[in-house]
Amino acid sequence: MVACSAAAALLDQAIEVDPTYALAHALRSWCHAQMGVYNWTKDTTAHREAAMASAQHAASLDDGDPLVLTMLATAECLAHEPASAATHIRRALKIDPNFAWGWIRCGLINTYVGRSEVALSDFEKVLRLSPLDPLLYMAHIGLSQLHLYEGRYEDAITSAEKCLLENPKAVWANRSLAAAAAMAGDEAKAARCVALMERYSPGISVGGIMDAIPLHAEPMREIYRDALLRAGFRR
């Protein structure tokens, strides 16, 4: 969260120098998105709306930059507008078919709407395309969620742990690891992950996690909610 705040302050300075700098507005959108998705705020709605406003403004300045379009798709996904998100992420990937971050976001969008096979293909493409990518941990957490929904609990644990190995600062990945461990019957691991999350985000609850993660497919929401409750998160 500290790094996100520092980045946001620098982006605000860049925007003050050049208000037409689309990329700065797009990355500012991502800062707001992270605040909500990673349970760094109690007001998820406010950051979700700010993310959308910044992303839309960035796209109005430059709709030919794949990163700008990817940030717009991300904001739309968080705002529960999956159809618009899918349109813009496809446009980003048409402009740059080798854009790893775009494929990660594409995989996450497809995960959230329940298109598991397509999402799996997206994440596998990222692993082939950019095996040393600094954002690869996000693909692993997406895979963890897919495995959880499909009942492959050990695979879900493995992918969540890979996420944490790739980026130890991604403490929020313990939400998914706790859920997978609980469903796999590893109560001790689930409890450790819940304890980590409670220190990381005091007052965290199942409701707060479900509000942060934009699962659009109701069957997936039910599976994840049940897994989080089994893990021991408060309601």
ROMAR-787804 format. One record per residue (C-alpha): residue in one letter; x, y, z. Coordinates in steps of 0.05 Angstrom, whole numbers, plus 5000, padded with zeros to 4 digits. Layout:
BEGIN
AXYZ
...
This chain:
BEGIN
M500050005000
V505850485016
A508850374946
C502050484915
S501151144952
A508151364931
A506751184859
A500151554860
A503652184886
L508852154830
L503452044778
D499652644805
Q505953054795
A506652804724
I499352974709
E500353674738
V506153784691
D502353494631
P494853394641
T494353064572
Y499252494590
A494651904580
L499251374609
A499751744675
H492151774681
A491751024663
L496850834717
R493351284766
S487150874752
W491050244770
C493150554836
H485750654854
A484149944830
Q489449644874
M486749994935
G480149634926
V482348954899
Y487648834952
N483249035012
W487449655026
T481250085037
K474550055072
D471350465016
T472050004956
T466550354918
A470051034920
H476550754892
R472850344840
E469350974815
A475851364816
A479350814777
M473850834724
A474151594718
S481751604710
A481651024660
Q476151334618
H479751994616
A486251654596
A482651294539
S479651954516
L486752224509
D489651604475
D485551004455
G491250694415
D495750514473
P494849784495
L496649944567
V491450504569
L486250024541
T488249484590
M487349954649
L480550154622
A478649414617
T481049304688
A476949884715
E470749644677
C471648934704
L472049204775
A465849624761
H462148984741
E461849164667
P464948524639
A462448614568
S465849294561
A472049014595
A472448444545
T471648924486
H477349374508
I482148814528
R481148494459
R482649164426
A488949234468
L491348544446
K489848674373
I494449284378
D499848874413
P498848124412
N505148034454
F502948474511
A503748014572
W500048464621
G494248494572
W493847734569
I494047694645
R488248174651
C484647804595
G485447154635
L482747484698
I476747774662
N475147094632
T475946784700
Y471147264733
V465747124681
G466546374686
R469946234620
S474845754652
E477745424590
V479046084555
A482046384618
L486645784625
S489045874554
D490346614568
F494646474629
E498445914593
K499946414537
V502846894588
L507346354618
R510046194548
L510446914524
S513947224584
P516446694634
L520547214672
D515347764671
P515148184735
L507548124736
L507547364728
Y505047284799
M498347554777
A497646984727
H499146484781
I493746764827
G488846754769
L490546024758
S489545884832
Q482546164827
L481045754766
H483445114799
L479245274861
Y472945354820
E474244704783
G475444314847
R482944224837
Y484744444907
E491944204909
D493344554843
A490045174871
I494745154931
T500745054886
S498945644841
A497546104901
E504245914931
K507746054864
C504546744866
L507546874934
L514346604912
E514347064851
N512247654894
P512847574970
K509748264979
A503148014949
V500547845018
W493447904992
A494547244955
N493546905022
R486147005011
S486246504954
L491346054989
A486946035052
A480845855010
A484445304972
A487545015035
A480844995070
M477644625012
A483544145010
G482643995084
D489044325107
E486044705166
A492744915195
K495145245130
A488345585121
A488745855192
R495846125181
C493546485118
V487546785153
A491947035209
L496747355159
M490947695124
E488047955189
R494748285206
Y495448545135
S488348825131
P485348905201
G477948775202
I478048385137
S471847965126
V468647505075
G464048065055
G469948535045
I473748025003
M467647874961
D466548624949
A473848704928
I474248134878
P469548244818
L466847544808
H461147614759
A459146884754
E454646714813
P456745974818
M463946214826
R461946724878
E458546174919
I464545714915
Y469346264936
R464846514992
D464045825020
A471545685016
L473146345052
L468246175108
R471245485115
A478045785120
G475846185181
F474946895156
R469547275194
R463147415157
